[in-house]
């Protein structure tokens, strides 16, 4: 008998996981539902042999192609929603999309989704078999859409959600391109000066000063240059080692908390991080609620989409308070994470019964504010980076000119 691993919410809204044996996945879901569990994710532990020999090959190829681009998933959602709204059955719509998909890995995944529907299984169950392509948010919204008979509407909401999220992410990435280029150019210039230019001046100074002591700043720059020349590989090793150590540190609990705290508290940058976090939280949560996902399950899914650990922990506490019967706005306000305006609008949404609409309205406002803030911080970062580059290069140039001034002074006095 097949064995299935599952993740579910119990009667109190707590997330539980385990395994169950049953004749089919649908049967397993019914058995867990009878026990009071709301299943959010389920997968077969030992997959039975494929009906055809090519099935295993397809499954392996889909696994290789698990890194499908997010924009590809967005296009898939939009196309599927459009075809369903046009009156095509789900299976037919999946077959049409699979035929025109150019990415062979994603094509295999869509064909597997079609095979899953063809054999009588739920579309959402097929999505759950590819967690690296379709996350918990996607699967649960699709499941809610199937249950309510509005899969086309839910897919349309998903596509809109993904498009707005990608737009914000791409804007932030684009804003960081210029500073990254400036920093790279600065590093290259400094390396060229230290490895090729400073040694030339060192030979001149040694000959012309006749063994006299060089200025402290000049000597320091020459010592660094000598070290980089004589131990170039060690220098690269030190830089790479420091980078790896920092990366490992920021993966520890202490490092994650420190990084997330700095991200929220940093001048200007913290404002963007907070606004983008608020936009993601409200957009995700509002979209789930509008699609019919229960509030506790929606909070759990939303929490998993937030990258900042401080916000995640705050949402865990909010989840527990809501599970105990409190309205959403009060515990959200008491966490002191989100701005007062957000919690006030959430309170109004609860009172008027339009929480999902209010959350999406908040997300629209904050997405716009993120766009404005990114533009403002970009205009600030650019001159700061140029000044920093000029400062570093200026120190090297001054260090090289100090002995020249001393030599000129001696020649004038002589």
C-alpha positions as CSV (number, residue, x, y, z in Angstrom):
1,X,0.0,0.0,0.0
2,X,1.4,3.4,-0.9
3,X,2.7,5.7,1.9
4,X,2.2,9.4,1.8
5,X,4.0,12.2,3.7
6,X,1.8,15.2,4.6
7,X,1.9,18.6,6.1
8,X,-1.4,19.8,7.6
9,X,-3.1,22.2,10.1
10,X,-4.8,20.6,13.1
11,X,-8.1,21.9,14.7
12,X,-6.2,24.6,16.6
13,X,-4.4,25.8,13.5
14,X,-1.0,24.3,14.4
15,X,1.1,22.9,11.6
16,X,1.8,19.2,11.9
17,X,3.5,16.6,9.7
18,X,3.6,12.9,9.4
19,X,3.0,9.9,7.1
20,X,-0.1,7.8,6.3
21,X,-0.7,4.6,4.3
22,X,-3.7,4.6,2.0
23,X,-4.9,3.2,-1.3
24,X,-4.7,6.6,-3.0
25,X,-3.8,10.2,-2.3
26,X,-7.4,11.3,-2.4
27,X,-8.3,8.6,0.1
28,X,-5.4,9.6,2.3
29,X,-6.7,13.2,2.3
30,X,-10.2,12.1,3.2
31,X,-8.9,10.0,6.1
32,X,-6.9,13.0,7.4
33,X,-9.8,15.3,7.0
34,X,-12.0,12.9,9.0
35,X,-9.4,13.2,11.8
36,X,-9.8,17.0,11.8
37,X,-6.7,17.9,9.7
38,X,-6.6,20.4,6.9
39,X,-3.9,19.1,4.5
40,X,-1.7,21.7,2.9
41,X,0.9,19.5,1.2
42,X,1.1,15.8,0.4
43,X,3.5,13.6,-1.5
44,X,4.0,9.9,-2.1
45,X,7.0,8.5,-0.3
46,X,7.8,5.6,-2.7
47,X,6.6,6.4,-6.2
48,X,5.2,3.4,-8.0
49,X,6.5,2.3,-11.4
50,X,5.4,4.5,-14.2
51,X,2.9,3.2,-16.7
52,X,5.4,3.6,-19.5
53,X,9.2,3.3,-19.6
54,X,9.4,6.9,-20.6
55,X,7.7,8.1,-17.4
56,X,10.9,7.7,-15.3
57,X,12.9,9.6,-17.9
58,X,10.3,12.4,-17.8
59,X,10.4,12.5,-14.0
60,X,14.2,12.8,-14.0
61,X,14.2,15.6,-16.6
62,X,11.6,17.5,-14.6
63,X,13.8,17.2,-11.5
64,X,16.8,18.6,-13.5
65,X,14.6,21.4,-14.7
66,X,13.4,22.4,-11.2
67,X,15.0,25.8,-11.6
68,X,12.3,27.1,-14.0
69,X,12.4,30.9,-14.2
70,X,9.8,32.8,-12.3
71,X,8.6,34.7,-15.3
72,X,8.0,31.4,-17.1
73,X,5.7,30.3,-14.2
74,X,3.9,33.7,-14.4
75,X,3.4,33.3,-18.2
76,X,2.1,29.8,-17.6
77,X,-0.4,31.0,-15.0
78,X,-1.7,33.8,-17.3
79,X,-2.0,31.5,-20.3
80,X,-3.8,28.8,-18.3
81,X,-6.2,31.4,-16.8
82,X,-7.0,32.8,-20.2
83,X,-7.7,29.4,-21.8
84,X,-9.9,28.4,-18.9
85,X,-11.9,31.6,-19.2
86,X,-12.3,31.0,-22.9
87,X,-14.1,27.8,-22.0
88,X,-11.4,25.1,-22.6
89,X,-11.4,22.2,-20.2
90,X,-8.3,22.1,-17.8
91,X,-6.8,19.0,-19.5
92,X,-7.1,20.5,-23.0
93,X,-5.6,23.9,-21.8
94,X,-2.6,22.1,-20.3
95,X,-2.0,20.2,-23.5
96,X,-2.1,23.4,-25.6
97,X,0.4,25.1,-23.3
98,X,2.7,22.1,-23.2
99,X,2.9,22.0,-27.0
100,X,4.0,25.6,-27.3
101,X,6.4,25.6,-24.3
102,X,10.0,26.0,-25.5
103,X,11.8,25.1,-22.3
104,X,12.1,21.3,-22.4
105,X,12.2,20.9,-18.6
106,X,9.2,23.0,-18.0
107,X,7.4,21.3,-20.9
108,X,7.9,17.9,-19.2
109,X,6.5,19.3,-15.9
110,X,3.4,20.7,-17.7
111,X,2.9,17.3,-19.5
112,X,3.1,15.6,-16.1
113,X,0.4,18.0,-14.8
114,X,-1.7,17.0,-17.8
115,X,-1.1,13.3,-17.1
116,X,-2.1,13.8,-13.5
117,X,-5.4,15.5,-14.5
118,X,-6.0,12.8,-17.2
119,X,-5.9,10.0,-14.6
120,X,-8.5,11.8,-12.5
121,X,-6.3,13.5,-9.9
122,X,-6.6,17.1,-8.8
123,X,-4.6,19.8,-10.6
124,X,-3.3,21.1,-7.3
125,X,-2.0,17.6,-6.3
126,X,0.1,17.6,-9.5
127,X,1.4,21.1,-8.7
128,X,2.4,19.8,-5.2
129,X,4.7,17.3,-6.8
130,X,7.0,20.1,-8.1
131,X,7.6,22.3,-4.9
132,X,10.7,23.9,-6.5
133,X,8.6,25.3,-9.3
134,X,5.2,25.8,-7.7
135,X,5.6,27.0,-4.1
136,X,3.1,26.5,-1.2
137,X,1.3,29.8,-2.1
138,X,0.7,28.6,-5.6
139,X,-0.5,25.1,-4.6
140,X,-2.8,26.3,-1.9
141,X,-4.4,29.0,-4.0
142,X,-4.9,26.5,-6.8
143,X,-6.5,24.0,-4.3
144,X,-8.8,26.7,-3.0
145,X,-9.7,27.6,-6.6
146,X,-10.6,24.0,-7.4
147,X,-12.7,23.7,-4.3
148,X,-14.6,26.8,-5.1
149,X,-14.9,26.1,-8.9
150,X,-13.1,29.4,-9.7
151,X,-9.7,28.1,-10.8
152,X,-9.5,30.5,-13.7
153,X,-10.1,33.5,-11.4
154,X,-7.5,32.2,-8.9
155,X,-4.9,31.6,-11.6
156,X,-5.5,35.2,-12.9
157,X,-4.9,36.5,-9.4
158,X,-1.8,34.4,-9.2
159,X,-0.5,35.8,-12.5
160,X,-1.2,39.4,-11.4
161,X,0.5,38.7,-8.0
162,X,3.6,37.2,-9.7
163,X,3.8,40.0,-12.2
164,X,3.8,42.7,-9.6
165,X,6.3,40.9,-7.4
166,X,8.6,40.4,-10.3
167,X,8.3,44.1,-11.3
168,X,9.3,45.2,-7.8
169,X,12.2,42.7,-7.6
170,X,13.5,43.7,-11.0
171,X,13.4,47.4,-10.1
172,X,15.5,46.8,-7.0
173,X,17.9,44.7,-9.0
174,X,18.2,47.3,-11.7
175,X,18.9,50.0,-9.1
176,X,21.8,48.0,-7.8
177,X,23.5,47.5,-11.2
178,X,25.1,51.0,-11.3
179,X,26.6,50.9,-7.7
180,X,27.9,47.4,-8.4
181,X,29.6,48.6,-11.6
182,X,31.1,51.5,-9.8
183,X,32.4,49.3,-7.0
184,X,33.9,46.8,-9.5
185,X,35.6,49.6,-11.4
186,X,37.0,51.1,-8.1
187,X,38.5,47.7,-7.1
188,X,40.1,47.2,-10.5
189,X,41.6,50.7,-10.5
190,X,43.0,50.2,-6.9
191,X,44.5,46.8,-7.9
192,X,46.2,48.2,-11.0
193,X,47.6,51.1,-9.0
194,X,48.9,48.9,-6.2
195,X,50.3,46.1,-8.4
196,X,51.7,48.1,-11.4
197,X,52.0,51.8,-10.6
198,X,53.2,52.0,-7.0
199,X,56.2,49.7,-7.6
200,X,57.4,52.1,-10.4
201,X,57.3,55.0,-8.1
202,X,59.0,53.0,-5.3
203,X,62.1,52.5,-7.5
204,X,62.2,56.2,-8.3
205,X,61.8,57.2,-4.6
206,X,64.5,54.8,-3.5
207,X,67.0,56.2,-6.0
208,X,66.2,59.9,-5.5
209,X,65.8,59.9,-1.7
210,X,69.1,58.1,-1.2
211,X,67.9,55.9,1.7
212,X,66.0,58.6,3.5
213,X,62.9,57.6,5.3
214,X,59.7,58.0,3.3
215,X,56.5,59.6,4.8
216,X,54.4,57.2,6.9
217,X,51.4,57.2,4.5
218,X,53.7,56.5,1.5
219,X,55.5,53.7,3.3
220,X,52.1,52.1,4.3
221,X,50.9,52.1,0.7
222,X,54.3,50.7,-0.5
223,X,54.1,47.9,2.1
224,X,50.6,46.9,1.0
225,X,51.8,47.0,-2.7
226,X,54.8,44.8,-1.9
227,X,52.5,42.3,-0.1
228,X,50.1,42.2,-3.0
229,X,52.9,41.7,-5.5
230,X,54.8,39.0,-3.6
231,X,51.8,37.2,-2.2
232,X,49.1,37.8,-4.9
233,X,47.5,34.3,-4.4
234,X,47.5,34.8,-0.6
235,X,45.8,38.2,-1.0
236,X,43.1,36.6,-3.2
237,X,42.8,33.8,-0.7
238,X,42.3,36.2,2.2
239,X,39.6,38.1,0.3
240,X,37.8,34.9,-0.7
241,X,38.2,33.5,2.8
242,X,36.7,36.6,4.5
243,X,33.8,36.5,2.0
244,X,33.2,32.7,2.7
245,X,33.4,33.3,6.5
246,X,31.0,36.1,6.4
247,X,28.6,34.1,4.2
248,X,28.8,31.2,6.6
249,X,28.3,33.5,9.6
250,X,25.2,35.0,8.1
251,X,23.7,31.6,7.7
252,X,23.8,30.9,11.5
253,X,20.9,31.9,13.7
254,X,22.9,34.8,15.2
255,X,24.1,35.9,11.8
256,X,20.6,35.8,10.2
257,X,19.1,37.8,13.1
258,X,21.9,40.3,12.9
259,X,21.6,40.7,9.1
260,X,17.8,41.0,9.3
261,X,18.1,43.6,12.0
262,X,20.6,45.6,10.1
263,X,18.4,45.3,7.0
264,X,15.5,46.9,8.8
265,X,17.5,49.5,10.7
266,X,19.9,50.7,8.0
267,X,19.3,54.3,6.9
268,X,17.3,54.6,3.7
269,X,17.8,50.9,2.9
270,X,15.8,49.8,5.9
271,X,12.9,51.9,4.7
272,X,12.9,50.1,1.4
273,X,13.2,46.6,3.0
274,X,10.3,47.4,5.3
275,X,8.1,48.7,2.5
276,X,8.8,45.8,0.2
277,X,8.2,43.4,3.1
278,X,4.8,45.1,3.9
279,X,3.9,44.9,0.2
280,X,4.8,41.2,-0.1
281,X,2.9,40.3,3.2
282,X,-0.3,42.2,2.3
283,X,-0.2,41.1,-1.4
284,X,0.3,37.4,-0.5
285,X,-2.1,37.4,2.4
286,X,-4.8,39.3,0.6
287,X,-4.5,37.1,-2.5
288,X,-4.9,34.0,-0.4
289,X,-7.9,35.3,1.5
290,X,-9.6,36.4,-1.7
291,X,-9.0,32.9,-3.2
292,X,-10.9,31.3,-0.2
293,X,-7.9,30.0,1.8
294,X,-8.7,30.0,5.6
295,X,-7.1,32.8,7.6
296,X,-4.8,30.6,9.7
297,X,-3.6,28.6,6.8
298,X,-3.1,31.9,4.8
299,X,-1.0,33.3,7.7
300,X,1.1,30.1,7.7
301,X,1.7,30.2,4.0
302,X,2.4,34.0,4.0
303,X,4.9,33.6,6.8
304,X,6.9,31.2,4.7
305,X,7.2,33.7,1.9
306,X,8.7,36.4,4.0
307,X,12.5,36.5,3.9
308,X,13.2,38.6,7.1
309,X,13.4,36.4,10.3
310,X,12.2,39.2,12.6
311,X,9.0,39.6,10.6
312,X,8.5,35.9,10.3
313,X,8.7,35.5,14.1
314,X,6.3,38.4,14.5
315,X,3.8,36.7,12.2
316,X,4.1,33.4,14.1
317,X,3.0,35.2,17.2
318,X,0.2,36.9,15.3
319,X,-0.9,33.4,14.0
320,X,-1.0,32.1,17.6
321,X,-3.1,35.0,18.8
322,X,-5.5,34.7,15.9
323,X,-5.8,31.0,16.5
324,X,-6.8,31.8,20.1
325,X,-9.7,33.9,18.8
326,X,-8.4,37.4,18.6
327,X,-9.0,39.7,15.5
328,X,-6.0,40.1,13.2
329,X,-5.4,43.9,13.7
330,X,-4.7,43.9,17.4
331,X,-1.8,41.4,17.6
332,X,-0.4,42.8,14.3
333,X,-0.2,46.2,15.9
334,X,1.3,45.0,19.1
335,X,4.3,43.4,17.3
336,X,5.6,46.9,16.4
337,X,6.9,45.6,13.1
338,X,4.4,47.0,10.6
339,X,3.6,50.7,10.3
340,X,0.5,52.0,12.2
341,X,-1.2,52.9,9.0
342,X,-1.1,49.3,7.8
343,X,-2.6,47.9,11.0
344,X,-5.2,50.6,11.0
345,X,-6.3,49.7,7.5
346,X,-6.3,46.0,8.4
347,X,-8.6,46.9,11.3
348,X,-11.0,48.8,9.0
349,X,-10.9,45.9,6.5
350,X,-11.9,43.4,9.3
351,X,-14.7,45.7,10.5
352,X,-16.2,46.2,7.0
353,X,-15.7,42.5,5.9
354,X,-13.4,43.6,3.1
355,X,-10.0,42.5,4.5
356,X,-8.7,41.0,1.3
357,X,-9.5,44.1,-0.8
358,X,-8.0,46.3,1.9
359,X,-4.8,44.2,2.0
360,X,-4.4,44.4,-1.8
361,X,-4.9,48.2,-1.6
362,X,-2.2,48.5,1.0
363,X,0.1,46.4,-1.3
364,X,-0.6,48.7,-4.3
365,X,0.3,51.7,-2.2
366,X,3.5,50.2,-0.8
367,X,4.6,48.9,-4.2
368,X,4.4,52.5,-5.5
369,X,6.3,53.7,-2.5
370,X,9.0,51.1,-3.1
371,X,9.4,52.4,-6.6
372,X,9.8,55.9,-5.4
373,X,12.2,55.0,-2.6
374,X,14.4,52.9,-5.0
375,X,14.7,55.9,-7.3
376,X,15.5,58.2,-4.4
377,X,18.2,55.9,-2.9
378,X,19.7,55.3,-6.3
379,X,20.3,59.0,-6.8
380,X,22.0,59.1,-3.3
381,X,24.1,55.9,-3.8
382,X,25.6,57.1,-7.1
383,X,27.5,60.2,-5.7
384,X,28.4,58.3,-2.5
385,X,30.0,55.5,-4.5
386,X,31.9,58.0,-6.7
387,X,33.1,59.9,-3.6
388,X,34.3,56.6,-2.0
389,X,36.2,55.7,-5.1
390,X,37.7,59.1,-5.4
391,X,38.7,58.9,-1.7
392,X,40.5,55.6,-2.0
393,X,42.3,56.6,-5.2
394,X,43.1,60.0,-3.8
395,X,44.8,58.5,-0.8
396,X,47.1,56.4,-3.1
397,X,47.8,59.5,-5.3
398,X,48.6,61.7,-2.2
399,X,50.9,59.0,-0.8
400,X,52.8,58.9,-4.1
401,X,53.1,62.7,-4.3
402,X,54.4,63.3,-0.8
403,X,57.9,62.0,-1.5
404,X,57.9,64.0,-4.7
405,X,57.2,67.2,-2.8
406,X,60.0,66.3,-0.3
407,X,62.4,65.7,-3.2
408,X,61.5,69.0,-4.8
409,X,61.9,70.8,-1.5
410,X,65.4,69.3,-1.1
411,X,66.4,70.3,-4.6
412,X,65.1,73.9,-4.1
413,X,67.0,74.2,-0.8
414,X,70.1,72.9,-2.4
